[in-house]
Amino acid sequence: MGPLSEVHDVETLRQIGQLLARENQRLVAKNLELSAELARLRGEPVVEQLALTIEAQLAAARTTPTPAEAPPALTGAPRPARPGHGPRPQPALPIVDIAHTLPADHRACPACGGTLVEMAGQVETTERITSVKLTYQIERHARQKYRCACNGAVVTAPGPAMLIPGGRYSPTFAVGVAVAKYADHLPLERQARMMAREGLAVDSQTLWDQIQALARHLEPTYEALGQRALAAPVINVDETRWPRLGGAPATGAVWSVYAPDTAFYRILPGKSAEEGRQVLGSYRGTAVVDGYAVYEVLARAGPDLQLAHCWAHTKRKFDEVAEHWPTACAEIRTHIGELYAIERLVPRPFPGEAAAQAQRQQLRHERSRPILDQIWRWATEQVGLPRSEFGKAVRYMLERWDGLTRFVDDPRIPLDNNAAERALRGPVVGRKNHYGSRSLRGTQVAALFYTLCETARLVGVDPHAYLLRAVDAAIATPGTVTLPDALLATSTD
């Protein structure tokens, strides 16, 4: 078929008109859908006038064909909504436009055999997300030399920042290795194999040398984050196993100190009171903890340390024995659930601004305290065997009653120690992937990078960008401390 100006057959023109009408109707409907989606993404209400205007365009587009001639898709029942949440917006990804055209030998009309011609401005657009392969390259830096006519001096242009003087790997490379291991839990051997597939021949020892050098530049920042965590009036503390490979037996523990803006870690040989003193030092404030006896020892030794105990751990004790004491356990679990329901009445995040804390304290005084009185009466009335598992659960709660009720008078104290347990997820997943550390220096490096990566995540900063910013500052000025809040402030300016 040639250009439309050369078509004179009425039936052919009618069919062309029907096709154009259907295409117009489809495009108007697509316009309506995209306009509503754009308004939703911008957080704006869908403007009613816009909807009315597009509806009018739809009505105008329905002039042909007649209902009898319309295809079943236009006259039948409306298409059901697709399940799922639909395409997820990806505003951070770059967009690359790719044009698709018909080859010359595929431009014959399937209806009449004529030549297909381009419809100016008429395209169908689809999106797909793909990946761009990670690559490595060698940068050859030529540092220009200069001299004076007096021949009294030769000056060379400064070169790029280096982790190790005379080294071969960039800070960006080392940061990528550290983030892959301590934020994404990829062992160094696995990273070396992945790099080999992309053409970079390197061994795990070389990768370790890079992250160890990186850690030395970041030690002042690590110490500053530890001081910031222990300066908080309320902290969460927890610990878990961390193997020290190559020794017999393979023992060790990672200690986590969580504050609202910091996650700080120490990896020590064990979980004794001595290691606890190394973690908490002379901390003055309230530590939210589980029932581990070491914390009681530390609290007795330091009168400025107060303990707030965890209601989640208390509830778990009754969960474990609920099968054999269902009625009594159901009652106490209901009361504990009521305490949590009251906490949810205050907006997050915890602990919140002064207004949120005042609201939380009022609710705790007015509604949580009576529930605590009920729990106390219930516990003192239980007549179960004292050495039974149920009796042990009741005794566990009563022995820690002061710590369990301390939250009523301080709105900054949470009901449980779940924040510290969540902060330990990263090290626990890492432990499962690379089985701990091989040396004392390995434990120090691991604690440093877990602290920096998890704190960056906690305040909403990309760990890779944070580490790169911190090491660049430390190389330029040794001893520089860079907190993740600095990147947060930059991103909001």
N, C-alpha and C positions, 0 to 999 in steps of 0.2 A: 504494500500500500504506500502511495506517495504522500505528499503534504495534504493537509485537510482542505486546502483551497482547491485541490484537484478532485475531490470526492463530490460527486453529484447524486449518488444513489441515496434515496430517502431512507431506506431500511438500514444501510450502513451508517448514515449519519445518526439515526435514532439509537443504534447500538453504541456508537461512540459517545453519544450524550448520556446514555445510561451508565456507561463505565466512568465517565467524568463525574457524574453526580454521586456515584458510590464512593469514588476516591475523595471527593470533597467532603462527604459526610464522615468518612473515616478520619480525614485530616482534622476536621473540626472537633471530633470527639477526642482525638489524640491531643489537640491543643488544650481542650478543657482539662484532660487528665494531667498534662504536664504543668499547667498553670496552677492547679490545685496542689500538686506535689511541690512546686517551687514555693508556694505560700507556706506550706507546712514546714519545709526545711528552713525557711527564714523565720519561723515562729510567728507568722502573721495569720490572722483569720482569713478564710477565703471570702473575698469581697463579693457580696451578693450581686452588685451591679455587673461584675465581670461574668458571673454565672448566667445572669439574664441575657447579657449581650451574646454570649456564645450559644445560648439556647435559641436565640433568634436566628443566629447563623445556621444552626442545625435545621430549624424550620424552613429557612430559605433553600437549604440544600436538598430538601425532600420533595422538590417539585416534580422530579421524575426519578425513577419510573413509577408507574401506578402500583397500588398494592398487589394487583393480580400479577404484574410482571416482576415484582421485587423478588430477589432470591430468598430462600427460606431463612438464611441467617439474619435478614433484616426484619422479617415478619413473625418469626417464631418467638418463643419465650426468651427473656433476657438471659444472657450468659451468667452462670453462677460465679460468685467471687472465688478467686483462686485461694487455696489454703496457704498458710505461712505469712511471714511478715513482709514479703516482697524484697526487691533489691535493697541492700543496705547502702546508704550514701557513703561515698569515699572521698571526702573533700581534700584529704592530704595527698592523694595520688595525682601525679601529672597525667595529662590527657594527650595522647598522640592521635592525630586524625589520619586515617588511612582510607584512600578512595578506591572503590572497586568499579570496574567498567566491564562491559561485555566484550569479549574478543570479536573481531570483525566477522569471523565465520559463524558467529552465533547470533547475529542480528537479523535473522529472518523471522517474520511474524508467524507464529504457529497457527494463526487463523487463516490468513490468505496468502502467505508466502512473500509479502512485501518486505521492504527494508524498515527495521526499527530505527527511530531517530531519538536522540536525547530529549527528554522533557526538561527544559531549562529550570533549574532550581528545585527539581523534584527528586528527592532521594529518600530512602528508608535507612534510618540510623539504628544500629544496634551496638551494644557495648559488651566487651568481655575483659576480664582482668587476667593479665598474664604476668610472668616473672621475667626479670632481666638477670642473666647469670652474673654472679659475683666474679670479678676478675682482679688480677694482681698485675702490677707493672713496676718496672724499675725506673725511678726518676734519676736522671743524670743532671746534677746541679753543677753548672760551670760558674765558678766564682771569679769574677773579673778582678785582675790586679791593676793597681794604679801606682804611678811614681811621679815624683816631682822633677822638674828640670835640674834642681840642685843635686839630684841623686842622693838626697839625705834620708829618704824613706820610701818604702814600698808598702802600700795598703791594699788588702784584699777585701772584696765585698763580703759581708756576712752571709753565712749559709743558713740552711733550715735548722730548726730546733731538733735536737737529738736526745733520746733517752740516755744513751751511753756514748760518751765522747769517742768519736771514731767508729761508732756502730753503723749498722747497715739498715736497720729497720726503723720506720717512722713511729712517732707517738700514736698516730691514728691506727697503725697496724697493731700495736700493743694493746690499745684500748679495745679494739675489736676482739682480740683473743681473750682479754679479761672478761668482757661482757658476755661472750659466748660461754665461758666456763662458769662464771659465778652468777650470772643472771639467767642464762639459758641452759646451764647445766650440761654443757658438752665437754667431755674429758679432752685433754690435750692430744692424746693419741688419735682420737676420732677427728679432731680438727686438722691434724697433720694429714690424715688420709683424705679428708675433703679438699684440702689445699692442693694435694698432689694431683687430684683429678682436674684441677684448674691450671696445672702446669707449674706450680710452685713447689720445689723440692725443699722440704724443711722437716726437722724431727722435733719431737715433743720437748727435748731438752732445750732447744733453741727457743721454743715458745715460752717455756718456763723462765728462761733468762730474761725475756722481754717483760713479762708481767711482774717478775721480781724487781727489775729496775724501775718499772712504773710504780710499784708499791712504795719504793724508797722516796720517790718524789711526793707521794700523797700521804706519807705518815703524819705530817703536821695537821692535815685536814682530818684524818682519822681520830687523832687525839682530841681535836677541837669538838668533833661530834660526840665523843665519849663524855667530855666535860659538859656539853649542852644537855645530853640525856640525863646525867646525874644532877643537873641543876634544877630539874623539873620538880615541883612539889609532890607530884604523884607519878609513880612509874609502875610498869608491869614487868615482872621478872620471871623467867622460866629457863629451863636447861634441858638438854637432851644429849644422847650419846654421840660422840664424834671419834671414830677410830683413828689411832695413830699407827699407820702401817710400818712394818719393819721392826717393830718392837714386840716383846713377849711379856705379858699379853697385850693385845691391841686395845688400849683403853684411852679415854679422853672424853671431854664434854664441851659442847658449845653452849655458852650462856648468852641469853638475850635480855637486853634492857630496852624496854619500849617506852617512849614518851610520845605525846601527840604529834611531834614533828621530827622524831628521830628514832631509828632502829639501830642499836649499837650491840656489837657482838665481841665476846672474848672466847677463845678456844684454849682450854686449860687441861692439865693432865687428868683431872677428875672432878667430882661433885661434892667434895668435902667442905667443911666449914672454912678451911684455909683458902680454897679456891673461891668460895663465896665472898670472903673478905677482900680478895683481889679484885673482884668484880664491883662490889658495892662500896668498898673503901670506907670512907667516913660519911656516907650518904645521910643526909638529914631530910626526912620527909616520910611519905607513906608508900610502901611497896605492896602492890597487889600480887599475891602469890598463891600457889596451891598448898597442899598439906605437907610438903617435904620438910622434914625435921630440921634441916640445916638452917632454914630461915628463922625458926624459933631460937636457935642458938645465937644467930647474929643479932636478933632483936634484944635478947637478954644482955648481950655484950655491949650493945650500943643503945643507950636510952633515947637517942634522937631518931632511931629507926622504928617506925610503927608499921605493923602488918595489917593489911586488909585481906581477908580470905575470900576464896572464889566460890560463888554459889553454883556455878556450873559443875565443879568437881563434887560438891555436896550432892547435887541432884544425880550425878553419875553413880554415886554409891548406892542410892536407892533404885536406880535403873537396873543395876546388876543383880539385885535380889528381888525384883518385883515379881518374878515368876512364882516365888514361894510365899511371898507376903503381899498379894495383889491389892487387898483393900487398904491396908495401912500405907503402902507405898503410893497408891493412887491419890490418897488424901494429901500427903506431903508434897507430891509432885504438882498437884493443883495449886497449892499455896505458893510454891516457888514460881510457877507460871504466872500467878497474879503479880508477883513482884516485877517480872519482866514486862508484863502488859502495862504497868504503870510507867516504866522507863520509856516505852515506845510513845508515850504521849508528848514527849519533849522532842522538838526537831533535832535532827542530826546536823553536823557531825558532833561527836562527843569530844571534850566536855562542852563546847559551845561558848558563845560570848556570855557576858555578865547576865544579860536578861534570861538566856536559856538556863544558866546555872541557878538563878533565883527561882525560876519556875520549877526546875527539877527539885530543889531543896524543899519548896513548899509542898509539892506532891508527895515527896518522901515523908515529910513530917505528918501530913494529913492522912495519907492513904497507905504508905508502906509500913509505918510504925505499927498500926493495929494488926496488920498481917503478920509481922514479926512476933507480936504478942501471942497470936494464935499458934504460930509454929512452935514457940517456946512451950506453951501449955501442952500442945500435942506431944512434943518430945519428952517432957517430964512425966507424961501419963502412960508412956509405953511400958509394957510389962513383958516384952519379949526376952528370951534367954540372953543374958548379957554377953555371952561368948559366941552367940550365933552371928551369922553375917548381917542379919538385920540389926541386932544389938550393936555391932561394930559400926554400922552406918549411922545409927542414932548417936553413939558416943563420939564419932568423928565430928559430927555437927556441933554437939554441945561443947566439946573441948575447944572449939575455935569460934565460939559464939561472939566474943568481943570483936574479933576480926571480921566476922560475917555481918555484924550490925554497924560497923564503923561508917559505912557509906551513907547512913541516914543523916549524919551531921556534916558531911562534906560532899557537895554536889560534884566535885571533881573525881571522886572515887567511883569506878564502874562496879557493876555487880559481879563481874567475873574476870578471869585472867585470860580470856579468849584472845585479846589483842596480842599478848606475848606468844601464844601458841600459833597464831597466824603469822607472826613475824618469823617463827622458826620453820615455816614451810619451805622457804628457799633453801636454807642449809640442809634440811632433811631430804629434799629432792636431789640436791647436789651429792649428798652422802650416798644415796642409792645409785647414782650414776658413776661417781669416781671414787667411791669407797673410803673417803676421808683424806688424810694428808700423810705424806711420806716422811716428813721431818718437822722439827720445831719451827723452822722458817716457813714451811708450808702452812702450818696452822696460823701463823701470824698474817701471812699474805691472804689466806682465806677469810679470816676475821675482818681484815681491812676492806676487802672488796665486797663482802656481804654487807658490811655497814654502809659503804658508799652507794652500792646499787639499790639496796632495799630502802634506804632513806630517800634516795631520789624518787623511787616509785611512790613512796609514802606521800610525798609532797606534790606529786604529779609532774615530775620532770623525767625526760628520757635519760636513762643511765649512760648511754653512749655519749650523748651531747654533754652531760655533766662531767664525766671523767675526762673528756677531751679538753673541756674548758679549764678544769682544775689542773691538769698536768701542764697545759700550755702556760698557765700563770706561774706554776711552781718552777718550771724550767727557766722562764724569764726572770723570776725573782725567787730564788730558793727560800723555802720556809713559808711561802704564801699559803694562806688558808682560804679555800673556796667552799662555801656552803651552798647546797642546792638551791636555797632561797634566792641566791643571786641570779640564777637562770630563770627562776619563776618571775622575779621582778622585771627582768629584761623582756620576757615574752609578753608581759601585760602592758608594757609601755607603748 
